[in-house]
Amino acid sequence: MATQRSTRTPTSGGPDSGPTPERRQHGAIERLERAIGDAAGHPSRPYRAVDTLAIMQRRGSITAGMRQAGEDFRARFATA
């Protein structure tokens, strides 16, 4: 009895292909709320990493002011 294998071609990164499994294993990701222009000026809704401060604020463990203080610290730390 011969078995038949289906040949699958890799996705070409079309609009609905989403992030790769390798990217998904590195933490929370989400789509941008609104479209932005890509390098060619075409509208797109890319995925982005969700940072720890955003997760904490959504969960309610920090306030908006606490998040802003964290963002300010992050910016100053990067500058230093």
N, C-alpha and C positions, 0 to 999 in steps of 0.2 A: 504494500500500500504506500503510495507516494504521498508525502506531505507537501503542502504548498505554503510557502512563506510569503507574507505580504511585505512588500518593500515600501518603507515609509521614507519620504523625503523630509529633511529638516525644514522647519518653518522658516520663512524668509524674513521674519521680523515684521509681519504685516500689522495693521492697526489693532487687531484683536489678539495678537500673540502673547502679550503681557511680558512680564519679566521672566528671565530664565530661572530654572530651578537653582542654579548656582547663586543667583542674586537673592532669591527668596530665603536661602538658608542663613543670610547674614543679618536678619532682623526685620522689624516691621517696615512695610512699605505701603504707600497709598498713592492714588492718582491725584493730580492737582485738581482743585475745584473748578478752575476755569482754564480755557485754552490759552497757550502762550505761543509765540513765534519760535520756530526752530531756526537752525543756522541758515536755511534757505528762505526764511520768512513765511513758511507755511504754518498754519495753525496746528498745534498738537497738544495732547494732554498727557505728558510724560508721568512716570511714576517717580516718587521721591521717597527718601528714607524719612521715617518719623523719629525725631530726636527724643531723648529721655525726658526733657522738660515738657514737651507737648503731651507725652503719654501721662506724666504725673498730673498735669493740669486737667486733662480729660477725665482722669480717674478721681479727681477731687482731693488729692493729697497735697497739692500746693495751690495757692491763689494766683490770679493774674499778676499781681504785684511781685510775688515770689518768683514767678517765671521770668518777669522782666528783669529782676535783679540777677537771676542766673544768666540771662542773655547778655546783660551788661558785663558781668564777670567774664563770660566766655570771650567777648570781644576784646576786653582789656588784656586777658591772658594771652590771646593770639597776638596782640600787638607787642606785648612784652617778649 
